[in-house]
Amino acid sequence: MTEPARILVVGGGYVGMYTALRLQRQLRAELRAGSAEIVVVTPEPYMTYQPFLPEAAAGSISPRHVVVPLRRILDRCRIVIGEVLSVDHAKRTATLSTLATAEEGTGPVALAYDELVIAPGSVSRTLPVPGLAEHGIGFKTVEEAIGLRNHVIEQMDIASSTRDPAIRDAALTFVFVGGGYAGVEALAELEDMARYTARYHHNVRPEDLRWVLVEASDRILPEVGEAMGTYAIRELRGRNIDVRLETRLETCEDRIAVLSDGTRLPTRTVVWTAGVKPAPVLAATDLPLNERGRLRCTATLAVEGVEHAWAAGDAAAVPDVTAKAPGGECAPNAQHAVRQAKVLAENITASLRGQPLKEYAHAYVGSVASLGLHKGVAHVYGRKLKGYPAWFMHRAYHLSRVPTFNRKARVLAEWTLSGLFKREIVSLGSLEHPRAEFELAAAPPPDHGDKPSS
């Protein structure tokens, strides 16, 4: 019996999920006949729609509606919850660890494949800043977003109950490093949420909270253009948010953020959103990488110089055939990733069927960014929008892009309800340590020594 052609998809993010989704539709006959198999290896059983993380952190969207369950949407694929550790493409073999191998203690296993799709996404790009590893908070996963929300509300509770002015000031100072989408949108949404929450604390006023945005370059939100970036700075500063341009975080040891301009900020919150880098697994392959650690690809999304290997999204350096200047590459963002996944699936199908491949070509249409409730900036098709119209466009665009009708309906319903009722201001910090109370109850009683005799 002939073995089915196995397509291995590494990663369940934008590219991984959308590519597998389109492949299972286009290869329906082959999958039914058993001549093809799609295997998706991903660390989590869901895809996170990252543009909604700021709203999830602010409580506008439930965390479970920011993620899409892969087993439901990829019902004709084999989902393996695990991590690809290395790839030997010359032997068409990937080495991976799974939840089962961890339990069995058998070590990594080898998985053979015929076609390889590398789409592991990216990880936070950190710098050797003293204290960052100990005190920094990321903002790339739904767990980090909800953890940050709980943390901010907890700091307000600390400030409300302490009598120590130093502890209070540190608790109410929030430092965000990085002026891209993640940093600006997270800060803006959380500042909105915290300002609303302050009305329920008898001794914490909105003006007591100090929000600081630290950006190393001379502008924020470069994707929306210089004019809209300048407007965003003006909007944030109008809300008493301290925007520091051409400034770097030097250290955050001992819960004191020291900036390159000499400012010292006692703080219990340092959020790091200063860029991303390719996933480490790329360096553990025998595939060609560029100077930034991304896979060298052709315009057909095939890995350059090798056969049966494909890539897109954050992991791939894809030539931008629509660029006026030669040598340009597609930006590693969601707008390109979703569209690349469509072409990638079509080209893999064409390759299996011996048909010609097509090049990926998409002119960048612009960007939208939220600056909190009813506020935003946009630069789309050459038109510049700000305020409520930009915020509405931001929501409409991402609602159209979030996968499945189920998620669209749930997100729209939550937005509608949040407009009719008050914000949720509950912190569920105990979710981060769900067994803490039971462990305390199950612990043996403290030994107080021998009781005195009566």
Phi, psi and chi 1 to 4 in degrees:
 res  aa     phi    psi   chi1   chi2   chi3   chi4
   1 MET       -  132.3 -179.3  178.1  177.4      -
   2 THR   -73.7  133.3  -54.8      -      -      -
   3 GLU   -70.3  141.4  -70.1  -69.6  -34.8      -
   4 PRO   -68.1  150.7   24.4  -33.5      -      -
   5 ALA   -70.6  117.8      -      -      -      -
   6 ARG   -96.6  123.3  177.1  176.2  -68.5  159.8
   7 ILE  -102.1  115.6  -56.6  170.2      -      -
   8 LEU   -98.8  120.2  174.3   60.5      -      -
   9 VAL  -106.4  116.7 -179.8      -      -      -
  10 VAL   -95.1  106.7  179.1      -      -      -
  11 GLY   112.1  141.3      -      -      -      -
  12 GLY  -119.5   30.5      -      -      -      -
  13 GLY   -87.0 -149.7      -      -      -      -
  14 TYR   -51.8  -61.1  -71.1  119.3      -      -
  15 VAL   -66.8  -46.5  174.6      -      -      -
  16 GLY   -59.8  -47.8      -      -      -      -
  17 MET   -68.3  -48.1 -169.7 -151.8   73.1      -
  18 TYR   -66.8  -36.0  -80.1  109.2      -      -
  19 THR   -65.7  -47.5  -60.0      -      -      -
  20 ALA   -63.3  -37.9      -      -      -      -
  21 LEU   -62.4  -45.2  178.9   61.8      -      -
  22 ARG   -72.4  -34.4  -69.4 -174.1  177.1  -83.9
  23 LEU   -64.3  -41.5  -79.3  172.8      -      -
  24 GLN   -68.9  -22.0   73.8  174.7   11.5      -
  25 ARG   -80.9  -44.6  -68.1  172.6  179.7  170.0
  26 GLN   -75.4  -27.5  -64.7  170.9    4.0      -
  27 LEU  -104.1   29.9  -62.7  175.4      -      -
  28 ARG   -57.8  -43.4 -173.3  172.7  -60.5  159.5
  29 ALA   -66.3  -42.8      -      -      -      -
  30 GLU   -66.2  -39.4  -72.1   87.2  -17.1      -
  31 LEU   -66.3  -39.3  -67.9  172.3      -      -
  32 ARG   -67.8  -35.9 -170.4 -179.0  -61.5  115.7
  33 ALA   -81.0  -10.5      -      -      -      -
  34 GLY    81.5   14.0      -      -      -      -
  35 SER   -92.1   -3.9   59.7      -      -      -
  36 ALA  -144.0  153.5      -      -      -      -
  37 GLU  -144.4  136.5  177.8 -171.9   22.5      -
  38 ILE  -114.2  122.0  -55.9  170.1      -      -
  39 VAL  -117.1  124.9  179.3      -      -      -
  40 VAL  -112.0  119.2 -179.8      -      -      -
  41 VAL  -105.2  120.5 -179.9      -      -      -
  42 THR  -145.8  143.5  173.1      -      -      -
  43 PRO   -67.5  -27.1  -17.9   30.3      -      -
  44 GLU  -123.7  149.5  -55.3  -67.8  -13.8      -
  45 PRO   -81.8   20.9   30.4  -34.7      -      -
  46 TYR  -147.4  160.1   53.1   79.5      -      -
  47 MET  -104.4  131.2 -173.3  -83.7  -84.3      -
  48 THR   -94.5  126.1  -58.2      -      -      -
  49 TYR   -86.7   92.8 -168.7   72.5      -      -
  50 GLN   -62.0  -31.8  -68.9 -178.0  -23.5      -
  51 PRO   -59.4  -18.1  -28.4   36.9      -      -
  52 PHE   -92.9   -0.7  -80.1  159.9      -      -
  53 LEU   -60.7  -43.0  -72.0 -177.2      -      -
  54 PRO   -59.2  -39.6  -26.9   36.7      -      -
  55 GLU   -72.2  -31.6  -67.7 -157.9   51.6      -
  56 ALA   -66.0  -40.1      -      -      -      -
  57 ALA   -65.1  -34.2      -      -      -      -
  58 ALA   -82.0   -9.3      -      -      -      -
  59 GLY    89.7    7.8      -      -      -      -
  60 SER   -78.0  -24.3  -60.5      -      -      -
  61 ILE  -132.4  139.5  -57.7  176.6      -      -
  62 SER   -67.5  139.5  172.5      -      -      -
  63 PRO   -55.7  -36.1  -23.1   31.5      -      -
  64 ARG   -70.6  -15.1   66.9 -176.3 -175.3  -82.4
  65 HIS   -93.1   -2.6  -62.1  155.0      -      -
  66 VAL   -87.7  -13.5  176.9      -      -      -
  67 VAL  -115.5  154.6  -61.0      -      -      -
  68 VAL  -120.1  121.6  178.2      -      -      -
  69 PRO   -68.3  120.9   23.2  -31.2      -      -
  70 LEU   -68.9  -37.2  -65.7  178.5      -      -
  71 ARG   -64.5  -30.1  -65.4 -170.1 -171.7  -81.3
  72 ARG   -76.7  -45.6  177.3 -173.4  -63.8  172.8
  73 ILE   -80.4  -29.1 -165.3  170.9      -      -
  74 LEU  -107.1   59.7  -58.0  177.8      -      -
  75 ASP   -72.7  -13.5   56.6  -27.3      -      -
  76 ARG  -106.4   11.0  -70.4 -172.4  -69.8  -84.4
  77 CYS  -108.8  158.4  -60.9      -      -      -
  78 ARG   -95.1  117.0  175.9 -176.2  162.6 -160.6
  79 ILE   -97.6  125.0  -52.5  -64.0      -      -
  80 VAL  -116.9  116.7  177.7      -      -      -
  81 ILE   -84.0  108.4  -54.0  -56.1      -      -
  82 GLY  -178.4 -164.7      -      -      -      -
  83 GLU  -138.5  130.1 -177.6  179.1    1.2      -
  84 VAL   -78.4  122.8  172.7      -      -      -
  85 LEU   -91.0  -35.0  -55.8  176.4      -      -
  86 SER  -159.9  162.4   62.8      -      -      -
  87 VAL  -134.4  126.6  173.4      -      -      -
  88 ASP  -109.9   88.4 -173.0  -15.7      -      -
  89 HIS   -69.4  -26.8 -170.6   64.5      -      -
  90 ALA   -60.1  -32.1      -      -      -      -
  91 LYS  -102.0    2.6  -63.5 -179.4  179.0  178.9
  92 ARG    54.5   48.9  -57.3  -71.0 -167.5  -85.8
  93 THR  -136.9  136.0  -57.8      -      -      -
  94 ALA  -115.9  140.3      -      -      -      -
  95 THR  -103.6  126.9  -58.0      -      -      -
  96 LEU  -140.2  156.1   57.3  130.4      -      -
  97 SER  -113.9  144.1   62.8      -      -      -
  98 THR  -127.2  174.9   67.9      -      -      -
  99 LEU   -61.2  -35.2  -64.5  177.8      -      -
 100 ALA   -69.5  -41.9      -      -      -      -
 101 THR   -65.4  -32.6   59.0      -      -      -
 102 ALA   -66.7  -40.2      -      -      -      -
 103 GLU   -71.5  -39.6  -71.1  -68.6  -31.7      -
 104 GLU   -76.9  -22.8  -64.3  166.3   -5.1      -
 105 GLY    70.6   24.7      -      -      -      -
 106 THR   -90.1   -8.3   55.9      -      -      -
 107 GLY    85.5  177.9      -      -      -      -
 108 PRO   -61.0  155.4  -20.8   32.2      -      -
 109 VAL  -119.9  156.0  -63.6      -      -      -
 110 ALA   -99.1  138.5      -      -      -      -
 111 LEU  -127.3  119.0 -179.4   66.6      -      -
 112 ALA   -81.4  152.5      -      -      -      -
 113 TYR  -149.0  166.7   61.3   82.7      -      -
 114 ASP  -109.3  -40.4  -62.4  -74.4      -      -
 115 GLU  -123.9  138.5  -60.4  -74.9  -19.7      -
 116 LEU  -118.9  129.1  174.7   67.5      -      -
 117 VAL  -116.1  114.0  177.8      -      -      -
 118 ILE   -96.2  111.3  -66.3  -80.8      -      -
 119 ALA  -146.8   56.2      -      -      -      -
 120 PRO   -80.4   -2.6   32.1  -34.5      -      -
 121 GLY    77.4 -148.7      -      -      -      -
 122 SER  -136.4  169.5   56.8      -      -      -
 123 VAL  -127.4  164.4  -62.7      -      -      -
 124 SER   -61.4  136.3  -64.9      -      -      -
 125 ARG   -95.2  109.9  175.5  175.2   58.2   86.1
 126 THR  -104.4  161.3   58.8      -      -      -
 127 LEU  -117.9  159.3  -61.3  175.9      -      -
 128 PRO   -73.7   64.7   27.8  -35.3      -      -
 129 VAL   -90.4  121.5  175.8      -      -      -
 130 PRO   -56.3  129.8  -25.2   34.7      -      -
 131 GLY    89.6  -11.3      -      -      -      -
 132 LEU   -66.6  -43.8 -178.4   61.9      -      -
 133 ALA   -62.9  -32.7      -      -      -      -
 134 GLU   -82.2  -35.6  -66.2   78.6   14.6      -
 135 HIS  -118.3  -12.1  -55.7  -62.2      -      -
 136 GLY   -73.1  152.4      -      -      -      -
 137 ILE  -123.1  130.0  -57.7  172.3      -      -
 138 GLY   -87.5  173.3      -      -      -      -
 139 PHE  -148.2   64.9 -163.0   79.3      -      -
 140 LYS  -128.7  -15.9 -167.6  163.3  172.8   55.2
 141 THR  -123.0  163.2   67.1      -      -      -
 142 VAL   -66.8  -31.6   66.4      -      -      -
 143 GLU   -64.6  -41.7  -66.6   85.3   -0.6      -
 144 GLU   -66.7  -38.3  -71.9  175.4  -31.3      -
 145 ALA   -63.6  -46.5      -      -      -      -
 146 ILE   -71.9  -36.1  -56.5  -49.5      -      -
 147 GLY   -61.5  -38.5      -      -      -      -
 148 LEU   -68.1  -40.9  179.9   56.9      -      -
 149 ARG   -58.4  -49.5  167.6 -170.9  169.7   80.5
 150 ASN   -59.8  -39.4  -67.5  -24.3      -      -
 151 HIS   -64.3  -44.6  174.2   81.5      -      -
 152 VAL   -62.4  -45.9  168.6      -      -      -
 153 ILE   -65.6  -37.0  -63.0  175.8      -      -
 154 GLU   -64.3  -38.5 -177.4 -179.1   87.2      -
 155 GLN   -64.2  -36.0  -62.3  -48.8  -57.9      -
 156 MET   -67.5  -36.0  -63.1  179.5   69.9      -
 157 ASP   -65.2  -40.4  -70.2  -24.2      -      -
 158 ILE   -62.6  -46.9  -69.1  172.9      -      -
 159 ALA   -62.8  -33.8      -      -      -      -
 160 SER   -71.5  -26.9  178.2      -      -      -
 161 SER  -105.5  -12.5   57.3      -      -      -
 162 THR   -86.9  154.5 -175.3      -      -      -
 163 ARG  -106.7   -1.7  -65.3 -176.8  178.6 -179.1
 164 ASP   -89.5  113.9 -172.4  -34.1      -      -
 165 PRO   -62.7  -30.5   19.5  -30.5      -      -
 166 ALA   -68.0  -43.5      -      -      -      -
 167 ILE   -64.8  -40.7  -67.2  177.4      -      -
 168 ARG   -62.3  -47.0  175.6 -175.3  170.0   89.0
 169 ASP   -63.2  -41.5  -70.5  -14.4      -      -
 170 ALA   -66.1  -38.4      -      -      -      -
 171 ALA   -66.9  -31.6      -      -      -      -
 172 LEU   -97.6   13.7  -64.8 -179.5      -      -
 173 THR  -110.5  123.8  -60.6      -      -      -
 174 PHE  -123.6  118.9  -53.9   94.2      -      -
 175 VAL  -110.4  124.3  179.0      -      -      -
 176 PHE  -113.3  128.4  -75.7   67.4      -      -
 177 VAL  -109.4  116.6 -177.1      -      -      -
 178 GLY   120.1  120.0      -      -      -      -
 179 GLY  -103.9   28.1      -      -      -      -
 180 GLY   -86.4 -164.8      -      -      -      -
 181 TYR   -55.3  -52.8  -80.5  124.3      -      -
 182 ALA   -59.3  -48.5      -      -      -      -
 183 GLY   -66.0  -47.5      -      -      -      -
 184 VAL   -67.8  -46.5  172.1      -      -      -
 185 GLU   -68.1  -39.8  -69.0 -169.9  -22.2      -
 186 ALA   -63.6  -46.8      -      -      -      -
 187 LEU   -61.5  -46.7 -176.7  151.4      -      -
 188 ALA   -63.1  -43.9      -      -      -      -
 189 GLU   -67.9  -42.7  -69.7  -76.3   -4.6      -
 190 LEU   -70.6  -34.0  -75.5  166.3      -      -
 191 GLU   -64.4  -41.0 -170.5  -86.6  -21.2      -
 192 ASP   -58.1  -49.0 -109.9   -1.1      -      -
 193 MET   -63.6  -44.1 -177.1  -90.0  -65.9      -
 194 ALA   -67.8  -37.2      -      -      -      -
 195 ARG   -63.4  -38.9 -177.1  159.7   22.9   88.8
 196 TYR   -68.7  -41.4  178.6   85.9      -      -
 197 THR   -63.8  -30.9  -55.7      -      -      -
 198 ALA   -60.1  -26.6      -      -      -      -
 199 ARG   -67.0  -16.8   68.9  175.8   66.1 -179.9
 200 TYR   -98.7    5.7  -63.0   99.9      -      -
 201 HIS  -109.9  122.8  -70.4   76.3      -      -
 202 HIS   -67.8  -21.2   69.8  -77.9      -      -
 203 ASN  -126.6   21.4   58.2  -10.0      -      -
 204 VAL  -124.7  118.1  175.6      -      -      -
 205 ARG  -104.0  154.7  -60.5  170.7  -59.2  170.4
 206 PRO   -54.8  -36.1  -27.1   35.2      -      -
 207 GLU   -73.1  -10.7   52.1  -92.8   29.4      -
 208 ASP   -76.0  -22.9  -65.9  -24.7      -      -
 209 LEU   -80.5  136.2  -78.2   72.8      -      -
 210 ARG  -117.3  120.5 -175.8  176.6 -173.3 -176.3
 211 TRP  -114.4  129.5  -60.7   83.3      -      -
 212 VAL  -127.9  126.8 -177.4      -      -      -
 213 LEU  -109.5  121.2  177.5   63.0      -      -
 214 VAL  -109.4  122.3  179.2      -      -      -
 215 GLU  -132.3  130.3  168.7   54.8   39.9      -
 216 ALA   -74.3  -26.8      -      -      -      -
 217 SER   -90.2 -172.8   68.9      -      -      -
 218 ASP   -96.9   13.8   60.4   -7.9      -      -
 219 ARG  -157.8  163.9   57.4 -164.6  -72.0 -164.4
 220 ILE  -118.4  162.1   65.5  171.7      -      -
 221 LEU    46.7   59.2  -62.6  174.6      -      -
 222 PRO   -61.0  -23.0   21.6  -32.7      -      -
 223 GLU   -66.9  -25.8  -63.3   86.9   -7.6      -
 224 VAL   -92.5    3.8  -61.1      -      -      -
 225 GLY    93.8  160.9      -      -      -      -
 226 GLU   -65.9  -41.8 -174.5  173.7   -4.1      -
 227 ALA   -64.3  -45.7      -      -      -      -
 228 MET   -71.7  -31.2  -70.1  -64.2   94.9      -
 229 GLY   -64.5  -39.8      -      -      -      -
 230 THR   -65.7  -39.9  -58.8      -      -      -
 231 TYR   -62.7  -40.7  167.2   80.9      -      -
 232 ALA   -61.5  -41.1      -      -      -      -
 233 ILE   -62.3  -44.0  -67.5  173.8      -      -
 234 ARG   -63.6  -39.7 -169.6  164.7   61.9 -112.4
 235 GLU   -65.0  -44.7  165.5   67.8   25.9      -
 236 LEU   -66.4  -44.3  -66.1  175.4      -      -
 237 ARG   -65.6  -29.4  -74.5  175.1  173.1  166.0
 238 GLY   -66.2  -17.7      -      -      -      -
 239 ARG  -100.8   19.9  -69.4  155.9   57.6  179.6
 240 ASN    63.6   27.9  -69.3  -37.1      -      -
 241 ILE   -90.5  126.4  -64.2  173.2      -      -
 242 ASP   -83.6  106.0 -174.0   -3.0      -      -
 243 VAL   -99.0  116.9 -179.4      -      -      -
 244 ARG  -108.8  108.9  -56.1  -74.7 -175.3   99.4
 245 LEU   -92.2  157.7  -59.0  178.5      -      -
 246 GLU    50.3   42.9  -61.8 -177.7  -79.9      -
 247 THR  -134.5  144.2  -53.3      -      -      -
 248 ARG  -124.7  156.1  -62.4  178.8  -54.9  -81.2
 249 LEU   -85.3  118.4  176.1   67.9      -      -
 250 GLU   -87.4  -41.5  -62.2  -72.8   -8.3      -
 251 THR  -160.4  154.2  174.9      -      -      -
 252 CYS  -136.7   33.7   56.3      -      -      -
 253 GLU   -69.4  151.6  -71.5 -177.7  -55.1      -
 254 ASP    55.9   30.4  -58.3  -38.1      -      -
 255 ARG    58.6   34.7  -66.0 -169.9  179.5  -83.1
 256 ILE  -127.3  115.2  -62.0  177.3      -      -
 257 ALA   -84.9  118.4      -      -      -      -
 258 VAL  -107.3  122.1  179.9      -      -      -
 259 LEU   -96.1  163.6  -52.3 -176.2      -      -
 260 SER   -68.4  -16.8   57.7      -      -      -
 261 ASP   -88.5    6.7   60.1    5.7      -      -
 262 GLY    95.0   -7.6      -      -      -      -
 263 THR   -67.6  136.0  -56.2      -      -      -
 264 ARG  -114.9  122.9  -64.4  172.4   61.8   86.9
 265 LEU  -122.0  101.4  -60.0  169.1      -      -
 266 PRO   -61.9  121.7  -21.4   33.7      -      -
 267 THR  -152.8  150.2  178.2      -      -      -
 268 ARG  -105.9    6.7  -60.9  168.1   62.0   89.9
 269 THR  -138.1  111.6  -51.7      -      -      -
 270 VAL  -125.6  112.3  174.7      -      -      -
 271 VAL  -102.5  123.6 -177.3      -      -      -
 272 TRP  -103.4  113.3 -176.1  -91.6      -      -
 273 THR  -131.9   33.8   60.5      -      -      -
 274 ALA   -88.4   59.0      -      -      -      -
 275 GLY    93.1  173.2      -      -      -      -
 276 VAL  -132.2  167.5  -64.4      -      -      -
 277 LYS  -139.0  160.8   63.7 -179.2  179.9 -179.3
 278 PRO   -59.5  151.2  -23.3   33.3      -      -
 279 ALA   -60.4  143.8      -      -      -      -
 280 PRO   -59.2  -24.9  -23.0   32.8      -      -
 281 VAL   -62.2  -24.5   68.1      -      -      -
 282 LEU   -61.3  -36.1  -61.0 -173.6      -      -
 283 ALA   -72.9  -13.7      -      -      -      -
 284 ALA  -101.1   28.4      -      -      -      -
 285 THR  -120.9  168.2   71.6      -      -      -
 286 ASP  -101.4   27.1   54.4   -9.2      -      -
 287 LEU   -97.8  152.0  -59.8  172.6      -      -
 288 PRO   -71.0  134.3   25.7  -34.2      -      -
 289 LEU  -117.6  154.0  -54.6  177.7      -      -
 290 ASN   -91.2 -174.0   68.9   -0.3      -      -
 291 GLU   -66.9  -17.5   63.5  -79.2   -3.1      -
 292 ARG   -96.5    4.7  -65.3 -175.3  178.4 -179.4
 293 GLY    84.5   11.9      -      -      -      -
 294 ARG   -98.3  154.6  -60.6  166.0   69.3 -165.9
 295 LEU   -70.2  132.8  -69.3  167.5      -      -
 296 ARG   -74.5  122.9  -64.5 -177.1 -177.6  -85.8
 297 CYS  -126.3  159.7  -67.0      -      -      -
 298 THR   -91.6  175.7   66.6      -      -      -
 299 ALA   -68.4  -14.9      -      -      -      -
 300 THR   -87.6    3.2   61.8      -      -      -
 301 LEU    73.6   14.4  -55.4  177.3      -      -
 302 ALA   -85.5  144.9      -      -      -      -
 303 VAL   -66.9  132.8  176.5      -      -      -
 304 GLU   -63.2  127.9 -167.5  175.5  -86.9      -
 305 GLY    84.5   -2.1      -      -      -      -
 306 VAL  -132.3  159.1  -63.3      -      -      -
 307 GLU  -104.0  154.2  -64.4 -178.8  -20.5      -
 308 HIS    65.3   24.2  -51.6  -67.8      -      -
 309 ALA  -131.3  133.2      -      -      -      -
 310 TRP  -135.4  156.0  -46.2   79.7      -      -
 311 ALA  -158.4  157.8      -      -      -      -
 312 ALA  -162.8  172.5      -      -      -      -
 313 GLY    76.0 -149.1      -      -      -      -
 314 ASP   -61.3  -26.6  -67.8  -12.7      -      -
 315 ALA   -81.4  -12.8      -      -      -      -
 316 ALA  -116.4  138.2      -      -      -      -
 317 ALA   -96.8   95.4      -      -      -      -
 318 VAL  -101.5  127.4  179.2      -      -      -
 319 PRO   -60.1  137.8  -19.1   30.6      -      -
 320 ASP   -93.6   98.2 -173.9   -4.5      -      -
 321 VAL   -73.7  -10.6  -61.9      -      -      -
 322 THR   -92.3   -6.9   65.8      -      -      -
 323 ALA   -70.5  144.6      -      -      -      -
 324 LYS   -72.4  -38.9  -63.5  179.1 -179.3  178.7
 325 ALA   -90.7  138.8      -      -      -      -
 326 PRO   -69.2  153.6   24.7  -33.1      -      -
 327 GLY    88.5    1.6      -      -      -      -
 328 GLY   -74.1  153.9      -      -      -      -
 329 GLU  -123.6  152.6  -65.7  179.3   -5.3      -
 330 CYS   -68.3  137.9  -63.8      -      -      -
 331 ALA   -66.7  141.6      -      -      -      -
 332 PRO   -80.2   75.4   28.8  -32.9      -      -
 333 ASN  -131.7  173.2   56.2   36.1      -      -
 334 ALA   -65.4  -34.0      -      -      -      -
 335 GLN   -58.9  -44.8 -174.4  177.2  140.6      -
 336 HIS   -75.1  -38.9  -79.9  -62.5      -      -
 337 ALA   -58.6  -46.6      -      -      -      -
 338 VAL   -64.6  -41.2  173.9      -      -      -
 339 ARG   -73.3  -35.9  -70.2  170.4  171.7   81.5
 340 GLN   -64.0  -36.4  -74.0  173.2   -4.0      -
 341 ALA   -60.1  -37.5      -      -      -      -
 342 LYS   -63.5  -48.7  177.6 -178.3  178.0 -179.0
 343 VAL   -66.5  -37.9  175.4      -      -      -
 344 LEU   -60.9  -47.1  179.2   53.0      -      -
 345 ALA   -63.0  -40.6      -      -      -      -
 346 GLU   -64.6  -39.0  -68.7  174.2   -8.5      -
 347 ASN   -72.5  -36.0  -80.0  -11.5      -      -
 348 ILE   -64.8  -43.3  -67.0  174.3      -      -
 349 THR   -61.3  -44.1  -58.0      -      -      -
 350 ALA   -63.3  -38.8      -      -      -      -
 351 SER   -63.9  -42.7  175.0      -      -      -
 352 LEU   -65.9  -29.5  -68.4  173.9      -      -
 353 ARG   -98.6    5.3  -65.0  173.5  177.9  172.2
 354 GLY    71.6   28.3      -      -      -      -
 355 GLN  -102.9  161.3  -61.4  170.2  -10.5      -
 356 PRO   -68.6  151.4   22.4  -32.8      -      -
 357 LEU   -94.2  159.5  -50.1 -178.2      -      -
 358 LYS  -120.9  155.8   71.0  176.8 -174.1  179.1
 359 GLU   -86.3  149.6  -66.9 -173.4  -18.7      -
 360 TYR   -84.3  125.1  170.9   75.3      -      -
 361 ALA  -141.9  119.0      -      -      -      -
 362 HIS  -150.5  116.9  171.2   67.7      -      -
 363 ALA   -75.9  132.5      -      -      -      -
 364 TYR   -64.2  123.5 -166.3   59.7      -      -
 365 VAL   -91.4  -12.8  -60.8      -      -      -
 366 GLY   129.6 -170.4      -      -      -      -
 367 SER  -143.9  156.1  -61.3      -      -      -
 368 VAL  -131.4  148.4  -68.3      -      -      -
 369 ALA  -146.1  140.5      -      -      -      -
 370 SER   -92.3  141.5  169.8      -      -      -
 371 LEU  -116.9   28.6  -61.3  177.7      -      -
 372 GLY   111.0 -177.8      -      -      -      -
 373 LEU   -61.8  122.8 -169.9   62.4      -      -
 374 HIS    68.1   17.6  -59.8  159.9      -      -
 375 LYS  -133.8  141.5  -61.8  173.7  -76.8  -71.5
 376 GLY  -174.2  176.3      -      -      -      -
 377 VAL  -137.2  150.1  -70.4      -      -      -
 378 ALA  -152.0  146.6      -      -      -      -
 379 HIS  -139.0   94.1 -170.5 -176.5      -      -
 380 VAL  -126.6  128.6 -178.3      -      -      -
 381 TYR    50.5   38.6  -67.9  113.4      -      -
 382 GLY    82.3   -6.4      -      -      -      -
 383 ARG   -98.2  139.8  -61.7 -166.6   61.8 -178.3
 384 LYS  -108.0  128.9  -59.7  173.0 -176.8  177.3
 385 LEU  -127.3  152.0  -61.8  173.3      -      -
 386 LYS  -148.8  163.0   57.4 -172.8  178.0 -178.3
 387 GLY    74.9 -141.6      -      -      -      -
 388 TYR   -62.6  -44.7 -174.1   89.2      -      -
 389 PRO   -58.1  -40.7  -24.8   35.3      -      -
 390 ALA   -67.5  -40.2      -      -      -      -
 391 TRP   -62.9  -42.8  171.1   82.6      -      -
 392 PHE   -64.4  -41.1 -177.4   82.7      -      -
 393 MET   -64.0  -38.9  178.1  175.3  -74.1      -
 394 HIS   -58.5  -47.4  172.8  -90.3      -      -
 395 ARG   -68.0  -43.3  -79.1 -160.4  163.5 -177.1
 396 ALA   -63.6  -42.1      -      -      -      -
 397 TYR   -63.4  -49.2  172.6   77.8      -      -
 398 HIS   -72.4  -28.7  -73.6  -60.2      -      -
 399 LEU   -64.3  -36.3 -176.7   65.4      -      -
 400 SER   -72.1  -22.7   70.9      -      -      -
 401 ARG   -97.0  -22.0  -68.1  -59.8  171.4 -174.6
 402 VAL   -65.1  134.8   67.8      -      -      -
 403 PRO   -68.5  150.2  -15.7   28.7      -      -
 404 THR    71.5  141.8   78.3      -      -      -
 405 PHE   -64.4  -33.7  176.3   77.8      -      -
 406 ASN   -55.3  -50.4  178.8  -58.0      -      -
 407 ARG   -68.9  -39.0  -75.9  -62.7  179.2  -91.7
 408 LYS   -58.5  -46.6  -64.6  180.0 -163.9  -64.8
 409 ALA   -65.1  -42.0      -      -      -      -
 410 ARG   -67.2  -42.2  -70.0  178.4 -177.4  -87.1
 411 VAL   -64.5  -44.1  168.2      -      -      -
 412 LEU   -62.3  -40.1 -176.8   58.9      -      -
 413 ALA   -63.7  -40.8      -      -      -      -
 414 GLU   -67.6  -39.2  -72.9 -162.0  -56.6      -
 415 TRP   -61.4  -41.7  -79.6  -17.6      -      -
 416 THR   -63.4  -46.1  -57.0      -      -      -
 417 LEU   -66.1  -37.7  -68.7  173.7      -      -
 418 SER   -67.3  -24.0   65.3      -      -      -
 419 GLY   -78.8  -20.6      -      -      -      -
 420 LEU   -95.2  -28.0  -62.8  174.6      -      -
 421 PHE  -121.0  173.2  -59.7  101.4      -      -
 422 LYS   -73.7  159.5  -64.2  179.7  179.1  179.5
 423 ARG   -64.4  150.9  -86.1 -178.0 -177.4  -96.6
 424 GLU   -82.2  129.1  -68.9  -69.6  -14.9      -
 425 ILE  -122.7   22.2   59.6  169.6      -      -
 426 VAL   -84.5  135.2  176.1      -      -      -
 427 SER  -101.0  125.8  167.4      -      -      -
 428 LEU  -111.0   54.1  -63.0  176.2      -      -
 429 GLY   -60.9  -25.7      -      -      -      -
 430 SER   -65.8  -17.7   59.1      -      -      -
 431 LEU   -63.9  -24.6  -69.4  177.9      -      -
 432 GLU   -74.6  -19.2  -61.9  168.3   30.8      -
 433 HIS  -136.1   69.0  -53.0  -75.2      -      -
 434 PRO   -65.8  -22.1   23.9  -33.5      -      -
 435 ARG   -96.0    2.0  -64.1 -170.2   68.8 -111.6
 436 ALA   -59.3  -46.6      -      -      -      -
 437 GLU   -67.5  -40.5 -175.1  172.4  -16.6      -
 438 PHE   -66.7  -39.9 -179.0   78.1      -      -
 439 GLU   -61.4  -37.5  -71.6  174.5   -9.3      -
 440 LEU   -66.3  -41.1 -179.0   62.7      -      -
 441 ALA   -69.4  -34.4      -      -      -      -
 442 ALA   -85.1  -10.9      -      -      -      -
 443 ALA   -68.6  147.6      -      -      -      -
 444 PRO   -64.1  149.0   21.9  -32.3      -      -
 445 PRO   -62.8  148.1   22.7  -32.9      -      -
 446 PRO   -62.9  145.1   22.5  -32.5      -      -
 447 ASP   -87.8  112.0 -176.1    7.6      -      -
 448 HIS   -96.5   14.3  -63.1  -63.9      -      -
 449 GLY    83.3 -177.5      -      -      -      -
 450 ASP   -68.7  134.4  -64.9  -28.4      -      -
 451 LYS   -72.2  142.7  -66.1 -177.3  179.1  179.8
 452 PRO   -66.2  140.9   23.0  -32.4      -      -
 453 SER   -71.4  146.5   57.5      -      -      -
 454 SER   -81.7      -   55.0      -      -      -
